[in-house]
Amino acid sequence: MLGVSGNVEETLLQRFLRAYGKLFGSRPELFAPFFVLACLGISIGGWWKPLVEQEKVIGGSKFASQWYVTGSRTQKHVDTWESEDGHHAWSPKAVTTIFTSRGDPETGDILTSAAFDEIFHLYRQWTSLSVSVGEKSYTTWDLCARGNLVDVPSMCTGLETTTTTLPTTTTTSVTRTTTSITTTKPPTKTTTAAPDANTYGWEYYTPTTTTRTTTESDENMTTTTAASRTTSTAARACVPSPYMPCLMVSPFQCFSEQHELNHISYQHLDSVISELDPLMLPYTARPSFRGTNDTWIKQHLSMPRNDARYDEEAPPGRSRGCHWFTSQGFFPVDLWAGRASWGEDGTSLAGARGLRLLFYLDGSRRAMERLGLTMPELADEDAIAVAMRELSRKWQALVAEHNSNFSHVEAANVEPWEYVEEL
């Protein structure tokens, strides 16, 4: 309402607040202690339980339940998910590491050679981690998600050796000497088609060894010749199946440096992997980002690779990206680049403000089933679940340690939310 003078007429509350402000503003040193005491009084109620009664800061309700409204469809979906126990036993869990440029947050670019060098120095250590749970020791390879294939153990212990005793021959001879002669022919080898030989790329052979022993003794006595034939089957490459690459979503999948994170058993196979399966994409055939410039890195990351599902009208963030070890695994730019910008042609990366790298741990039940084939002594689901949590926290500490030494990037890590609700 306007007064006679044309000014806005103040309400009673406004006049009270104006007088209140003038009073406390005129003597701040007098009233400041009262404000501090009031804040402490309000705060102590919230901190009493965690500090004095040693209760958790986060409430007893499940983490997911804090994000839905009671009675909503979201609650129904979360309750269904919880009742099926899906995310605990079988589903993989993602450890998320975020990188941003230490430059201007509005103009800083993280798709640079200097930034990639710093990030990769930390990134490559993911597959070198190990943790112990009691007397059991687990590595990243035991716990990370490695696709749908199980680990096939060595088959050498299951190969049999057969010894056949040939008929004994007896002849009469006249001699006054006593001798014993044993002759062994060199093994003869023949290649055989053993079960699943082609599946695992193993070549089998069968060596056969024949041993003949002749004994002569006494005058006008008998000569006995005994012979035996031993046949055994052995694998020329008596090794278990290789450890397939861990699932990691990152732009480094576009470069040969990613191969440094693969298990040694897969590294030996990578150069010929496409000959065994045309869907496999060797890392050794991918270029290196080392020794290149920022422009080249952006150009390489801008190449369309999602050809099988390519849509001319699809945004470049969905058709550009990097493949996993197989063409069936594709990580588009939108999945790992934050606030990506594109050039005038709309298809070339001009830069990105941040990166989101995802490191996947397998489900504890699934990891147990896989380890049960090759390392049954580690196939303990409870121990595996603890090991995964410890591995995640170990990576969390490693990210914080490296972040203090970074010059070009800022790093932060987010553990799987199942672990956050345990704090």
SULZIHU-V878510 format. One record per run of one state. SS is the DSSP state (a for helix, b for strand, c for the rest). FROM is the first residue (numbers start at 1). TO is the last residue. If there is no record, write none. Layout:
# SULZIHU-V878510
<<SS:FROM:TO> <SS:FROM:TO>>
This chain:
# SULZIHU-V878510
<<c:1:1> <b:2:2> <c:3:7> <b:8:8> <c:9:11> <a:12:26> <c:27:27> <a:28:51> <c:52:62> <a:63:67> <c:68:72> <a:73:84> <c:85:85> <a:86:89> <c:90:92> <b:93:101> <c:102:112> <a:113:123> <c:124:125> <a:126:128> <c:129:129> <b:130:133> <c:134:135> <b:136:139> <a:140:143> <b:144:144> <c:145:155> <a:156:158> <c:159:160> <b:161:165> <c:166:168> <b:169:172> <c:173:178> <b:179:184> <c:185:187> <b:188:192> <c:193:196> <a:197:200> <c:201:203> <b:204:216> <c:217:221> <b:222:235> <c:236:247> <b:248:249> <c:250:250> <a:251:254> <c:255:255> <a:256:261> <c:262:263> <a:264:267> <c:268:269> <a:270:276> <c:277:279> <b:280:280> <c:281:293> <a:294:301> <c:302:303> <b:304:304> <c:305:306> <a:307:309> <c:310:315> <a:316:319> <b:320:323> <c:324:325> <b:326:326> <c:327:329> <b:330:332> <a:333:336> <b:337:338> <c:339:340> <b:341:342> <c:343:348> <b:349:351> <c:352:353> <b:354:361> <c:362:363> <a:364:374> <c:375:375> <a:376:378> <c:379:380> <a:381:403> <c:404:408> <b:409:414> <c:415:416> <a:417:420> <c:421:423>>
